[in-house]
Amino acid sequence: MQTARPAGADRAPTAAGATESGTLPTPLETFSRWLSLMGALLAVGALSLRWIAAIAPGTLQPITFAHAATRLLRFGLLAGCSAVIVGGWLQMGALKLALGGEGWGALLLGTRGGNLLLAREATAVMLLLVAWFIPATSTLDGKNLASWRLGASISTFIQCALGLAILATFSAGSHAAAVAGRNWAMLGDLIHFAAAAVWMGGLLLLAILLWQMRNSLGREDAQALRQTVQRFSTMAMLAVFVLICSGVFSSAVQLPTLDLLWSSAYGWLLLAKVALVLLALGAAFLNHRLVRGPNADQWAPKNYATFLRQVWSESAIGLVVMMVAAILVQTPAPQSAPNAASYFTTILSADDLSMHFQITPNQVGDNEYIVHLYHDDNSDIGEVQMVRLSFVHQTAELGQASLELADQGGGLFMATGAYQNRAGPWDIGVYVRRRGMDDVLTTTSVDVPPPSSAAVADPWQNPIRAVGPGLLPTGVIVAVVLFQLLWFGRKR
């Protein structure tokens, strides 16, 4: 769109003035996404712990342990699905606040984020309905046990499919959905979420189970609990391996060059997440020594209390990791190199102000944002205290980013940054605050073209642009071989 440019719009800037904090989500957006993610991890972690706890079809456990484990797994599903539902609505409420007068119907039915939210909420309700009516083994007699095993097997399969579907809605609305080779990227995100659910979600529920049974450890119950902990240790080790591999893959997809790790807000958050995961792995190593060490069969009160304290510490670190992840998934990720030179420009009006708004080059990634404020009659516009832009993608579930522009004088404001990190339609709000006058807010829609037609033509192409096509499968093979060597070495 080309229009005449008002006087002063061609003025060279004296400072970029970008505010990195504007790339971060608001506290409400962070909390709502954290609540949704933790709910999904709890629900899927409860499903994985059902098998680890050996109360799956075909097995019977001591009554005290079976009752405690069954109550806990039902609690995990109820709390997890409820958190998914509440967190999703809070997130949509935060988006509605960011867009002002946008109606609920338009947000839920007219945007990709709203469609994903409805699918996630419906799946969570279905998971609760399927899971809630399966009786515990301790309430069954021998006559009904065979039919319970068959029904529970079918129910568990359906529940696992529904749990993965909940995680898939997060992948479909993540940064991975916007890159070239998006199908591989979204699959990597789904595997990453599933591994995190097995480790973090299962760990939190296991900590609650250990705390519940701390004063009721009969010989048979202690044996069942010890087996559960040892099985979880084995599965958690496998989950951590998958988590690391999928995390490296996703990072390589989102960060085209290594220097973006320390030169972008997304990179710094990723480094913080990695540091916290390493801290959690240190706690997990200490727990593993108690579970698999020479005194693993001796559940003395002192050893049990130490193990319980360390499990709670690892769980607390996991909660902080998910908080950082909630911020990370809503922070614009640096993307590809610029397209050919182009720009978006338009004239906006709000109250007494006219605004010439320009984005150069209007691409996925870094852009320059210029706002020139003026009166049509060239009269004084007053003392401008702030000009701020807000960015909301119309179809993707990314949350809102904001950018405060720097005053260049003469009614000209500008800043640069990577605030449109995905192709497609964006709603951009322009907020102006003036001393002694009413605030002004207006919005415009901007369509950001994809990096290139070839980049999005094949959703199954290699999503990692920084490496050759042969390096990715080679890395996977090396990782699998390394894991097998470590596994069999530990067994020997």
Salt bridges, closest charged atoms under 4 A:
ASP10 OD1 - ARG5 NH1 2.44
ASP297 OD1 - ARG226 NE 3.79
ASP352 OD2 - HIS375 NE2 2.73
ASP352 OD1 - ARG434 NH2 2.76
GLU383 OE1 - ARG435 NE 2.98
GLU397 OE2 - ARG33 NH2 3.92
GLU397 OE1 - ARG120 NH2 3.07
